[in-house]
Amino acid sequence: MSEWTEDRRIAWHAAWKAWVEAVVEVQAAVSAYAIAQAVRHQVEADVKRTARHPGPAA
């Protein structure tokens, strides 16, 4: 593979940063919901299991 151009590197970095920020927001939302429902560990475990083994698309 040839080396990336500066524009491609910048675009990749921006996309990676956006993805990381989105993951943080999702994790915070899942945690807040789970705490509110008083079932934090079960909700987080269910989300992780579903993310690792998603079912068919609806």
Helices and strands as residue ranges (DSSP letters): H 6-36, H 40-52
